[in-house]
Amino acid sequence: MGDIRAALRHPVVRLGAAAIFLYGFAGAATSPFQSVVAITGLGLGDRAYAALILIAAFANVALSIGVGLFADRLGSYRMPLLAVSAAGVLGYGAIWLWPSAAMFVLAMIGPLAVFHALNPLLFGTVRARTAGMTAREVETVSTLMRMMISLAWVLTPGLVALALRGQPTMLPAWAIAAGGVAV
């Protein structure tokens, strides 16, 4: 535990750990309810949803690689991190504000696909800041980052389900996700 406290003394590591938690929080707030909302709530058919998930996966990978290459060429992660975070707020917020099958599809293959570049950008940002650290410190920082995203996925689905119990729809989970990303 002392190693983690030492790692958290570094501002970039602290911010990275908080940001990766919030990234995981956004995904964990919506993913468990995604198919139900898309198919039952918004009228997207089973096949259309399956196709969307496949297309969104390809878009996520392509955009993550593209954004990563751009950040590397730029020599800075700050602006790309802010841009992909803004895309997350836009994507989650759009689904919540304008709930329809068309908006869901557009958000999933557009701004939310861009948003998912955040994960590798955050790990890259923190990894770049570990250059002067010992091997043990680097290992601790990597463990901390993995721990934070895992913690988000363990805590968030149940808390969101508890917060939204009794609601006619789980769409407010997208507002919760947008709020988490905005932080």
N, C-alpha and C positions, 0 to 999 in steps of 0.2 A: 504494500500500500504506500510505503514511503517513496518508492520509485515513481508512482503515479502522481503523488503530490509534487515531487520535484519536477516532473514533466509539465505539470500545470502551471509552474512558475513562468513559463515562456508564453508571452501574450498570443503568439500565432497558434501555438498548440491549444491554448484555452479556447480561443475563438474557433479554431478548426473542430475541436471536440464538441463545442456547443452547436456549431453549424451542421456537423454530420448527424448529431442527435436530431436536430430539427428537420433535416432532409429525410431521415428515417421516419420521423414523426409524421410528416406529410404523406409518405407512402403508406405507412401503417394505419393512418386515419381513414384512408379511402380504399385501399386494396381489398380488404375483406368484404367490402360492400359493393365493389365495383361492378361485378357481373349482375347482381340483383338490381342495382339502380339502372344499369344500362339496358338490361333485357326487360325486366318487369316494370320499372319506373318510367323509362324513357321510350320503350317500345322497340328497341333494337333487337332484331331476331337473333337466335342462337348462332346461326351461320355467319351473320353479319358481325356479331360480336367476336367470334373466333377469328374471322378475317381481320378485323380491326386490331386485335391483340397481336397478330402476326405482323401486320404492317407497322404497328407502333413499335414493336421490338426491333425491326430493321431500322426504323427511323431513329430510335434511341441510340443504337450502336453507331450508325452513320454520323449522327449529329454529335455524339460524344467524341468520336475520333476527330471530326472536323473542328469542334470547339477546342479540343485539346491541342491540335496542331496550331490553331490560331493563337492560343495562349502561349504556346512555346515560341512561336515566331515573334509575338508581341514582347515576350520577355517579362511579362507580368501577368499574374493571375487575378489581380484586383478587379479590373473592368469586366473580364469574362465571368467572374463569380457573381458580380452584381447583375450582369445581363441575364445569366441563366436563372438567377433567383427571381428577377422580375418576370421572366417567362413563366416560372412556377406560380407566382401570385396571379398572373394573368390567366393561365390555364385552369387552375383550380377555381379561381373566382368566376370565370366565365361559365363553367359548368354549373356552379351554384346559382349565379344570377340569371342565367338564361337557359334553364334546363330543357334540353331537347336532344333528340338523337343526333341531329346534325351538329349541334354545338359540342356534344360529347366527342364525336368523331374528329371534328376539327381541332379541339383542344388536345386530344390524345396524340394525334400525329403532328401537331404543330408545337404550341408552346410547352406542353408537358414533355414531349420528346426532347426539346431543347433543355428543359429543366433537369432531365436525368443526366445531363453532362456534369451536373454539380458534384455528384459522388466522386468521379475520378479527379475532377479539378480540386476538390477539397483534400483528397489524399495526396495529390501532387503538390499542392501548396504547402501542406504540413511537411511532407517528405523533403521538399526543397529547403525548408528551414532547419532540418536536422543535420545539415552538412557538417557543422562543427561539433556535433555531439558524439559521445562514445557509442560503441555498438550496443551496449546495454541500454543506454538512453533512447536510442533509435528504436530498439525492440519494445521498450516501454511505451513510447509514443504510438507506435503501430498498434500495440495491444489496446491502448486507450481509445484510439479511433474505432477499432473493431468493436470494442466494448460499448461505446456510445451508440453506434448504429444498432447493435443488437438490443441494447436496453430500450431504445425507442420501439423496436418491433415487439418486444415482450410486453411493455407497459401500455402502449397506445391503443391497440385494437379494443381491449377490454374497457379502457377508460372512455373511449369514444362511444362504444356500444352502451355503456352505463349512462353516459351523459345524454344520449339520444333515445334511450328506452321510452317506449310509448309514443314516439313520434310516428306520423303516418309514412314518413320517408327517411332515408338515411342521407339525403342530399345535403343537409347541413354539415356533414362530415367534410365536404369539399370547402365549405367556408372555414371550418376549423383548420384544414390543411393550408388554405391560402393564408390564414392568420399566422400559422407556424412558420411558413416560408417567409412571410413579410418580416418577422422578427429576425 
